[in-house]
Amino acid sequence: MYSKNILTVTIDNARSKEVAIQHLKRRLNNWGATVFDDYYLHMRCVVHILNLVVKDGLKNHDPCTVKIHDASRFGRSLLARSEKFKASVEEECINEKGLVCLDVDTRWNYTFFMLKCALKFRKTFSNLESKCGLYIKEVRKHGGPPNKDDWKIVVYCYPFLRIFYETTLKLSKPLLCDL
């Protein structure tokens, strides 16, 4: 079924999108195609707001996540380094098919994925710390390898991040409804 009136458009808070919404409002008002005088036309995306909340909360633990990022990067970098990482995984008898993953500054859920993977390879990082000078040299750039306190923070924060991640997934699913 087709409707000629538009009630709302849901987008994130980017400035360029604000300009687009203002343009859309003018056009729709000229056509007489808005509902409630376009009062509800621009609705903030709850998933984007949730993303901003989590990113702000993670700022408090930034030194910890930077250390884990650097440790994870070692496992994903040049072939010689990743081979040392894989050898350490085998030495610790960790039965994981994948490797560690890295975070992305603009997407908090990638930080969640990185921490999730890093927790699986925690013993590997500890093994590298005691046996691989190249690893120590690489991770010293931002404060050294993750220590016991860093891992405690990750273990403590992970369940909360999982809740936010699962909520984001639920809110991001398309709604199936009859029009």
N, C-alpha and C positions, 0 to 999 in steps of 0.2 A: 504494500500500500504506500502511496506517495503523499507527503504533506508539504505544503508550500511554506509553512512557517517553521522557524528554527527557534527552539527554546534555549539551548546551551551548546557551547563548544568547550571541551575540556583539554587544556594544554598545560605545559609547564610554565615557569615564570621568566623565561628568557626575554630580554628586552626587545629583540627583533620580533618576537611573537606578540608582544604588547602592541607594537605598531601595526602588525597585521590584523589584530583583533579590532583596533580602532577603525581601520579601513573597512573591515567586514561589517562593523556596526553601521557605519555611514551608508554602505551599499544596501544592506538589508533594510535599514530604516527608509531609504529612498524607495525601495520596492514594496514597503509595507509588509515585510515578511518576518518581523520579530514578534515575540510573545512577551508580554509584560514590559513593553517599551525597552527592550534589550537589557533589562536590569540583571537578569541571570545568564546573559549570553556567555560571558567568560567565567568559567569555573576553574579554579586551580586544581591541578592533578594531585590527588591524594598520594599517589605513589611517588611523585616528584617531591612532595613535602616530606614524606617519610624518608626518602633518600637524603634530603638536606638535614633532617634531624639526626639520622645515624652518622652521617659524615661529621657533623658537629660533635657528636658524642665521641667519635673515634679520635678526634684531635687531642683529647686528654691522654691517649695512649700512643701517640704518634712515634715517640722514640722506640717503643717496643715493636710496633709494626714495621718501622724502618729497618730495624735489626733483622727481623724475620724476612723482610723483602730481600735484603742483601744476602742472607743465607740461602734463600730460595733461588735467587738469581744465580748463585754459584752452581747450583744443581742443574740449571737450564742453559748455562753459558757454553763456552767453547768446548769442543769435543773432549779435550784432555781433562777439563774440570768435571764435565758431566760424567766421564768415565770413572773418575775418582768418587764421585757421588754414588754412582751405580754400584761400584765395588763396596762402598761403605754400607749401602742398602743390603747387599747380599751378606756382608759380614754380620750385620745385625739381624739377619733372618727376617726381614720385613717383606711380607708377601703382598706388595702393591703393584698393580699393573702399570699405572701411570707414574708420572714424575710430579714434582712440585709445580705449582702454577704461580704466576705473578699477579699482583694487584694492578689496577688501573686507577689513576688519580681521580678521574671523574665518575667512577662507578663504585660505590661502596661494596656492592655484592661481590666484586672481584677481590676485595680485601677479605671478605668472608670466605671465598673459595681458597685464597692463599693460606689463610689461617687454618682452615679445615685440612688442607693437604700437609701443611707444615706440622700439624699435630701428629699426623701419621708417621712422619719422618723425624720426629724429635730425637730419637736415639741416633739416627744417622748424623744429624747435625752435631750431636755431642761427640760422636766417634770422630768426625772430621776435625773437630776442635782439638782433640788430643793427638791426632795423627797426621794432620795435613797442614803444613806451614802455608801453603798457597791459599787455603781456605781462610786462615787467620788473617793473612795479609789482605785479602779481598774484603772481608767483612769489617776490618778495623776502620775503614773509611768513614763509617757512620756510627761509631760507638762500640764496635766489636760484635762478637757472636751473641745470640740470645742467651741470657743467663737464666737462673732458676726463677727469679722474680718476673722476668719477661714471660716465661712459660706459664707461671701462675696467673698472670693477667690474661693470657690467651685462654687458658682453661676456664677462667672465671667469666670472661666476656663471650666466649663462643656460644653458650646456650641462649644468651640474649640476642646475639646476632642471628642465630638460627630462627628465632621467633620473628624477627624483622624480615628475614629472607622469605620465610614461608608466608608471612602476611603479604609481602610484596607480590609473591607469585599468585596468591589468591585474588588480590586486588587487580592484578594485571590481566587476568583471564577475561576473554570477551564474554559479555553477558549474552546468553541465548534466550531470546524472548520473542513472542509472537507480536508482530506489529499490526 
